[in-house]
Every structure is written in C-alpha cells, then in structure tokens.
Amino acid sequence: LNTAEAGFRILRFFTVILQSSPAAGGQVSGGGTFAEGATVTVTATPNTSTLPYRFQDWTENGASQSAETNYTFTVTRDRLLTANFVLPMFQVTAANNPPSGGVITGAGSYPYGATAVLTAAANFGYRFNNWSEAGQVVSTEPTLSYVVRSNRALAANYAEAHLVHDLVTATEPAGLATVSGSGRYSNGQTVTITAPATVTVEPNLYTFQRFTLNGNAFGTDRSFTKQLSTTDPTNMVVVAHYTGRSLRPLVVDARGSIANPVGATANYVLVFQFDRSMRSAPEPLVTMTNEAPGALQVSVPTGGTWATTTVSNDTYRTLPMTFIRGTDGTHQVWVATTVDTDGNQLRLTNVFEVVVDATPPTISAVGGAGRPSAIMVTWQTDEPATSQVDYGLTTSYGARTPLDGAAVTNHRVVVSGLAPETAYHFRVRSRDRAGNEQVSGDASVSTLAAPDLLVSSLVAPAAAASGEAVQVVWTLTNTGPGAAVGPWTDSIALALTADGQTAQPLGAFPFEGALPAGQSLTRTQSVILPAGVYGNRYVVVAADSGQSLYELDEQNNSRVSAQPILIQGADLVVETVSTPASARFGETISVAWTVRNRGGAVAPARWIDNLYLNSTPTLANARLLLSQPVDGESPLAGGAGYTRNVSVTLPLELSLAPGNYYLVALTDAAGQQPESNEGNNITTSAVIPLTRPPLPDLVVQDVVAPDIAVAGQVVELAWQTAN
C-alpha cells in the first residue's frame, strides 16, 4: 500500500452559553469553556428591584432542563441554556347587573403590568349605565382599560331601554278578521291576543295556523296572554296567519287510462282525484263534449267506484267507455253534482280533454321491386305511421318483417334472404300514433336471377422488395344467369402457402358499376408489400369479399396466384476484420473491416457500425471502442460493399489483464436497416495478444504529525512520495 502512519492525542473542549428571558428578568452565571467530562453548575437570580420577577426554569431549544435556580450537569457537548423569569398572574372578574342585561368580554388571568381591556355590550332592550367595583362607580364608558397590578372584581350595570310598547294586530291574508290586543303598553302590563279559529270569505274557508311577531314565528295557539318587558320591541306587529281552501270540492287531478291520442278502444277509463274526502252518493256526473263537425258524442257510463289516494274516498274511477271511428276529435270532460262530507257540492268543472283518433291511416301507392335475393316494398300513408310487411310464396304469407317504429308517410322496407327468380306475395301494415292499424290488399313481385362472380385470371410480379409497391391485375367473370350490380368490394391479400390460407390483408377496393351475365372485366390495383416480410408469398384476390351480392355460389370467389412473389430484402454482413498481430494497452492501432449487402434489395437506411474489444469472440461484456455512421455508403445496392479503415486507441486500465483479445465489428448496430437476416451482422478478428507497457510505482514515505492537537484546530502534516 502507498500509505504511512503517525499517532497523536486529541482533547475536546465545549462551550456553555447562558442567557436570560426576558433580559431584564434576572442574572445568570457559571457559563464558559470546559473540557469534556467536567462538572458545571449554572445559577439564575431573579431581578426584583423594579418588577416582582421570579425564576421559572432552565430550557434548551425550548425543552425544559431544570426547575432549580442552581443547575448542575456534566459537559459532553456545546450548550445554550436559557433562564426563564416570569411575573405573577392576577385574576380580573366581571359580572352583568342584571344578569340578562348584556355580554362582557376581556375578563380572565393577566400577568403583572399587563393592560386589561373589558368591554360591555348591552342586550336587546337594555342600555349600558356604568362600571362599578365594591359599589363605587369606576367608569361610565362601555370599554374599561387599566394596568393590572392586583386581583379585580368589577360589575357592568345596565338600565331598561324599552319602557313603552305600541302593539298592532293583523291577519294574513290581510283583512280576514279582527284580532284582539292592539294598544299601547308599559313594561309589566299584560295583554291577551285572540284570533278567530276559522273565517269564511266566499268562496273560501280560512283556518288559523300560527302567529308571527315582526315577521318571526310567535306561537301556534290562536289565543295567548303575554306580559310586556324591556326585551320586547317598542313597535310590535302581531299577525295571525290563515290557510284557505275552497268551500266547494275541487278536482286536483284528472287523467285517462290511455295517453293522448287515444285510438279505437272499448276499455278507456277516466280517473278524478278531489281535494278532500267525498260522499259516495250522489256519484259524479261525468259528461264529454266533442265540437268537431259531424263527430259522434261519447256517453260516459255511470256506476263507477271510489278509492283512496291521499285521504279517504277522494278518488273516483269511471266504468270503461268505447271510442269508435267517427268519435275522432278533442273531447272536453266535465264533472259536476258530487258533494264532500260536509255537503258542499262540486260546481260544473271542465277538468280534462281527451284527443281521440279512432280512424286508421289510409294506405296508397303500394309497389314492389325485385332483386336477386330480396324485394323492396314501398307505399304511402295519409298520416305518419309505422312500417311492416307480410310476405310469402302464397297469400297465406307466413313471414313478417321486424316492425319499423318510425312514424313516416313515405314507407320503404327491404325483404331479404329470398330465393332468386321466385314470385312472392306481400301486403303492408301501418299503425298510427293512436294505435290504429291498416293492412293493404295482396300484391306480388318476383326476385331476379342471381349472378356468380369468380376471379378467372390473376397476374402479379415474380419478385419485389419488402415494403415496395407492386401492381396486381385480375379478371372478374360473371358466370351466373343474372347481372352483378354494385357496389361490391374486391380484396387483395398475401399468403404464405399456395392454398391461400391465413392470408395477410393488403387492401380492399370497391366497385360501383355492373357486370352483366356472361361478361368479364379486368381490374388493376397497386398494393404495398409489408415491411419485414421476406421469401415466397402468394397473392390472393377475393371477389365480393364483403358478400354484398347474393350469388349462386359463394365459395368460388377467391383465386391464388399460380407462382409466388419472391420478396427480397437487404442483408448486411461483416465479411472481414483486420488488425495488427499484437499490441499494447494504451497503444493506437489501425483496424479495417468490410461490410457487404448480400441481399437482393437495396439497403437505403443510414446505419451505424460499432467496434468492440472483448476477451471472447462475442458481444457479451464487450467494451465499445468506436461507433461510426456509414455516411456516403448508403444506399447500398444488393451485392455491393464497403471497407472502413480507422485508428483506434486501446484502453489502458488495471482491470484489463494482459492476454488474448478480439476486436468485434457489428454493422447496423442500432437496427435502423430492415434485413432479411438480422443474425449475421457480427464478425470478429483473429486473436490479438495484448500486453501492458512499463508502469510507474508511487510510494508514500516519512509522514510527520504533531504529538497533540485540539479538536477544530488546524494541524500541519508532512510526507514524502517516491517512484
């Protein structure tokens, strides 16, 4: 080791600092600088010459250390001790006279010499008079301020502020009745206030609910007695509040069993709810009027039933009534005759209206158009209505399309899944918003002959580069008896095997025209071969890949190219690495390596070549010596190559032992160039024996240090170094 040793002894000293809080509270003694382990006693003496201070305790960093004036301890560290002195505390008490006269703030404990501030706030109905102590007035101001030097017991004295009260009574709603008790009153007088329990003002009956005083709740008894005092307002307005309801019963809810508009039905029921309990007899007289010209009037049957919704016997339900064609229009519903439990009769009231539409829609312009596997049915209605079609091979139909609930006047329904070149019967159905349905008469239409598309020829290039755009040409032939009418979609895919299975999609191409029976057409499209795919692949073309058309044979729509496309890619290989036969660590040597593109496609990327040093012919734990972009070499054509000549300095480190080493060259080190073979980018040099050059050997000699030193003091050291 390049070290030497010398010994010496270190002594430690610590400082004890003392302070007073507050500074004028007393004196401290005993602080200073002491050797480690010394016993120290510090002393605190209160200052009583001007103020009566007393010692409280010793603290350090806010934590109490001792309550003794003489504090003894062993020195083990620097200390900052505070002697805390305090003044004596006094009690200041205060009381209200009378107790309900006001509120006092500021009473409590105060240290000697502090300023106490007491404030008296009079309650409603009182005014502040003075402060007194032991019967003697000490101030007439609500706020009393003085310096505390002893215990004090004070009283805040108040006088009555409201001596006379003007009281006014009223009702809400205004003017319903007379409420007793209005007048002028002095404190101590008693007043009785009384309001009528009920008041009748046609057409309503009002019932007492509560009193308020100057807008605030004041009780629910309609008669009460009150003694006036100073805590009552000078001006008092007492209001008796009433709630009213009609003397005669009212209908609060009316509804029908079917929402408007109401279609033809024999089961329509009216329901009425009243604002109170009703007698079962006489039952309500319910009538309906329809002002539409020539409309039939509807009779409401008697004999309905009573039920309870909110209170007993408050809801009436009619027997079912019938609406037929001719009753269309708006019917006004009137109710009368029935009476409540007090015998008050309901006046004739228009409570509801029923909109009746009992006439189904009129259907016209029914037509059908055939397709190879479907028919399109169209018709019109004179009002918005739903759409549905019955269909089949006979007039018994046997099948029905799903209901289209959209309310329209121009209807269109496509019936699919039919056999080609077949006659079908159909009829249409439409239902209006009221539920009235109309069904048309029978009609018929024939489906058309079906086409049959197949790919009769397919041409693709024999070879191409990965990621390159290629042109595909195919011929479609319609071998079926019917025309193929677009739109449909042809798709192109790439398969690994000649059976075309598990193909990778390359593109889908819509066709908008038509191909008559027995005719052919040729299509040409450009597709991009996927990057990273290499080797033989087969082109697959599928006609009507989305199966938009109905065809006689859906299994003959695909064709696979007879010959595969050879998809080629770049393939960068390090062919050779040249180095000197031997070298030393720290030496700069010349290195050359050759890279060639052995693939059939151009390498267009800008890649990086790396050079490593390793004790094995691998990249595992290798040390990077050089990373060099291939500027000027890219793009590199298939079969072309380049050679790099560089100077590189071998590392000189103790961790690298002399021995046999290799230089490892790696092309496309960052993987920037897609290749058909990513596993052949590395080549190593022949073995290079590496040795170390002559090295120095430094030695530390003759270390000189003092015999003794104090902690924190600068000391001088001396030594010699030799090679």
C-alpha positions, 0 to 999 in steps of 0.5 A, spaced: 500 500 500 502 507 498 500 509 505 504 511 512 502 512 519 503 517 525 499 517 532 497 523 536 492 525 542 486 529 541 482 533 547 475 536 546 473 542 549 465 545 549 462 551 550 456 553 555 452 559 553 447 562 558 442 567 557 436 570 560 428 571 558 426 576 558 433 580 559 431 584 564 428 578 568 434 576 572 442 574 572 445 568 570 452 565 571 457 559 571 457 559 563 464 558 559 469 553 556 470 546 559 473 540 557 469 534 556 467 530 562 467 536 567 462 538 572 458 545 571 453 548 575 449 554 572 445 559 577 439 564 575 437 570 580 431 573 579 431 581 578 426 584 583 428 591 584 423 594 579 418 588 577 416 582 582 420 577 577 421 570 579 425 564 576 421 559 572 426 554 569 432 552 565 430 550 557 434 548 551 431 549 544 425 550 548 425 543 552 425 544 559 432 542 563 431 544 570 426 547 575 432 549 580 435 556 580 442 552 581 443 547 575 448 542 575 450 537 569 456 534 566 459 537 559 459 532 553 457 537 548 456 545 546 450 548 550 445 554 550 441 554 556 436 559 557 433 562 564 426 563 564 423 569 569 416 570 569 411 575 573 405 573 577 398 572 574 392 576 577 385 574 576 380 580 573 372 578 574 366 581 571 359 580 572 352 583 568 347 587 573 342 584 571 344 578 569 340 578 562 342 585 561 348 584 556 355 580 554 362 582 557 368 580 554 376 581 556 375 578 563 380 572 565 388 571 568 393 577 566 400 577 568 403 583 572 403 590 568 399 587 563 393 592 560 386 589 561 381 591 556 373 589 558 368 591 554 360 591 555 355 590 550 348 591 552 342 586 550 336 587 546 332 592 550 337 594 555 342 600 555 349 600 558 349 605 565 356 604 568 362 600 571 362 599 578 367 595 583 365 594 591 359 599 589 363 605 587 362 607 580 369 606 576 367 608 569 361 610 565 364 608 558 362 601 555 370 599 554 374 599 561 382 599 560 387 599 566 394 596 568 393 590 572 397 590 578 392 586 583 386 581 583 379 585 580 372 584 581 368 589 577 360 589 575 357 592 568 350 595 570 345 596 565 338 600 565 331 598 561 331 601 554 324 599 552 319 602 557 313 603 552 310 598 547 305 600 541 302 593 539 298 592 532 294 586 530 293 583 523 291 577 519 294 574 513 291 574 508 290 581 510 283 583 512 280 576 514 278 578 521 279 582 527 284 580 532 284 582 539 290 586 543 292 592 539 294 598 544 299 601 547 303 598 553 308 599 559 313 594 561 309 589 566 302 590 563 299 584 560 295 583 554 291 577 551 291 576 543 285 572 540 284 570 533 278 567 530 279 559 529 276 559 522 273 565 517 269 564 511 270 569 505 266 566 499 268 562 496 273 560 501 274 557 508 280 560 512 283 556 518 288 559 523 295 556 523 300 560 527 302 567 529 308 571 527 311 577 531 315 582 526 315 577 521 318 571 526 314 565 528 310 567 535 306 561 537 301 556 534 295 557 539 290 562 536 289 565 543 295 567 548 296 572 554 303 575 554 306 580 559 310 586 556 318 587 558 324 591 556 326 585 551 320 586 547 320 591 541 317 598 542 313 597 535 310 590 535 306 587 529 302 581 531 299 577 525 295 571 525 296 567 519 290 563 515 290 557 510 284 557 505 281 552 501 275 552 497 268 551 500 266 547 494 270 540 492 275 541 487 278 536 482 286 536 483 287 531 478 284 528 472 287 523 467 285 517 462 287 510 462 290 511 455 295 517 453 293 522 448 291 520 442 287 515 444 285 510 438 279 505 437 278 502 444 272 499 448 276 499 455 278 507 456 277 509 463 277 516 466 280 517 473 278 524 478 282 525 484 278 531 489 281 535 494 278 532 500 274 526 502 267 525 498 260 522 499 259 516 495 252 518 493 250 522 489 256 519 484 259 524 479 256 526 473 261 525 468 259 528 461 264 529 454 263 534 449 266 533 442 265 540 437 268 537 431 263 537 425 259 531 424 263 527 430 259 522 434 258 524 442 261 519 447 256 517 453 260 516 459 257 510 463 255 511 470 256 506 476 263 507 477 267 506 484 271 510 489 278 509 492 283 512 496 289 516 494 291 521 499 285 521 504 279 517 504 274 516 498 277 522 494 278 518 488 273 516 483 274 511 477 269 511 471 266 504 468 270 503 461 267 507 455 268 505 447 271 510 442 269 508 435 271 511 428 267 517 427 268 519 435 275 522 432 276 529 435 278 533 442 273 531 447 272 536 453 270 532 460 266 535 465 264 533 472 259 536 476 253 534 482 258 530 487 258 533 494 264 532 500 262 530 507 260 536 509 255 537 503 258 542 499 257 540 492 262 540 486 260 546 481 260 544 473 268 543 472 271 542 465 277 538 468 280 534 462 280 533 454 281 527 451 284 527 443 281 521 440 283 518 433 279 512 432 280 512 424 286 508 421 291 511 416 289 510 409 294 506 405 296 508 397 301 507 392 303 500 394 309 497 389 314 492 389 321 491 386 325 485 385 332 483 386 336 477 386 335 475 393 330 480 396 324 485 394 323 492 396 316 494 398 314 501 398 307 505 399 304 511 402 300 513 408 295 519 409 298 520 416 305 518 419 305 511 421 309 505 422 312 500 417 311 492 416 310 487 411 307 480 410 310 476 405 310 469 402 310 464 396 302 464 397 297 469 400 297 465 406 304 469 407 307 466 413 313 471 414 313 478 417 318 483 417 321 486 424 316 492 425 319 499 423 317 504 429 318 510 425 312 514 424 313 516 416 308 517 410 313 515 405 314 507 407 320 503 404 322 496 407 327 491 404 325 483 404 331 479 404 334 472 404 329 470 398 330 465 393 332 468 386 327 468 380 321 466 385 314 470 385 312 472 392 306 475 395 306 481 400 301 486 403 303 492 408 301 494 415 301 501 418 299 503 425 298 510 427 300 514 433 293 512 436 294 505 435 290 504 429 292 499 424 291 498 416 293 492 412 293 493 404 290 488 399 295 482 396 300 484 391 306 480 388 313 481 385 318 476 383 326 476 385 331 476 379 336 471 377 342 471 381 349 472 378 356 468 380 362 472 380 369 468 380 376 471 379 378 467 372 385 470 371 390 473 376 397 476 374 402 479 379 410 480 379 415 474 380 419 478 385 419 485 389 422 488 395 419 488 402 415 494 403 415 496 395 409 497 391 407 492 386 401 492 381 396 486 381 391 485 375 385 480 375 379 478 371 372 478 374 367 473 370 360 473 371 358 466 370 351 466 373 344 467 369 343 474 372 347 481 372 352 483 378 350 490 380 354 494 385 357 496 389 361 490 391 368 490 394 374 486 391 380 484 396 387 483 395 391 479 400 398 475 401 399 468 403 404 464 405 402 457 402 399 456 395 392 454 398 391 461 400 390 460 407 391 465 413 392 470 408 395 477 410 390 483 408 393 488 403 387 492 401 380 492 399 377 496 393 370 497 391 366 497 385 360 501 383 358 499 376 355 492 373 357 486 370 352 483 366 351 475 365 356 472 361 361 478 361 368 479 364 372 485 366 379 486 368 381 490 374 388 493 376 390 495 383 397 497 386 398 494 393 404 495 398 408 489 400 409 489 408 415 491 411 419 485 414 416 480 410 421 476 406 421 469 401 415 466 397 408 469 398 402 468 394 397 473 392 390 472 393 384 476 390 377 475 393 371 477 389 365 480 393 369 479 399 364 483 403 358 478 400 354 484 398 351 480 392 347 474 393 350 469 388 349 462 386 355 460 389 359 463 394 365 459 395 368 460 388 370 467 389 377 467 391 383 465 386 391 464 388 396 466 384 399 460 380 407 462 382 409 466 388 412 473 389 419 472 391 420 478 396 427 480 397 430 484 402 437 487 404 442 483 408 448 486 411 454 482 413 461 483 416 465 479 411 472 481 414 476 484 420 483 486 420 488 488 425 495 488 427 498 481 430 499 484 437 499 490 441 499 494 447 494 497 452 494 504 451 497 503 444 493 506 437 492 501 432 489 501 425 483 496 424 479 495 417 473 491 416 468 490 410 461 490 410 457 487 404 449 487 402 448 480 400 441 481 399 437 482 393 434 489 395 437 495 396 439 497 403 437 505 403 437 506 411 443 510 414 446 505 419 451 505 424 457 500 425 460 499 432 467 496 434 468 492 440 474 489 444 472 483 448 476 477 451 471 472 447 469 472 440 462 475 442 458 481 444 457 479 451 461 484 456 464 487 450 467 494 451 465 499 445 471 502 442 468 506 436 461 507 433 461 510 426 455 512 421 456 509 414 455 516 411 456 516 403 455 508 403 448 508 403 444 506 399 447 500 398 445 496 392 444 488 393 451 485 392 455 491 393 460 493 399 464 497 403 471 497 407 472 502 413 479 503 415 480 507 422 485 508 428 483 506 434 486 507 441 486 501 446 484 502 453 489 502 458 486 500 465 488 495 471 482 491 470 484 489 463 489 483 464 494 482 459 492 476 454 488 474 448 483 479 445 478 480 439 476 486 436 468 485 434 465 489 428 457 489 428 454 493 422 447 496 423 448 496 430 442 500 432 437 496 427 435 502 423 436 497 416 430 492 415 434 485 413 432 479 411 437 476 416 438 480 422 443 474 425 449 475 421 451 482 422 457 480 427 464 478 425 470 478 429 478 478 428 483 473 429 486 473 436 490 479 438 495 478 444 495 484 448 500 486 453 501 492 458 507 497 457 512 499 463 508 502 469 510 507 474 510 505 482 508 511 487 510 510 494 508 514 500 514 515 505 516 519 512 509 522 514 510 527 520 504 529 525 504 533 531 504 529 538 497 533 540 492 537 537 485 540 539 479 538 536 477 544 530 484 546 530 488 546 524 494 541 524 500 541 519 502 534 516 508 532 512 510 526 507 514 524 502 512 520 495 517 516 491 517 512 484 
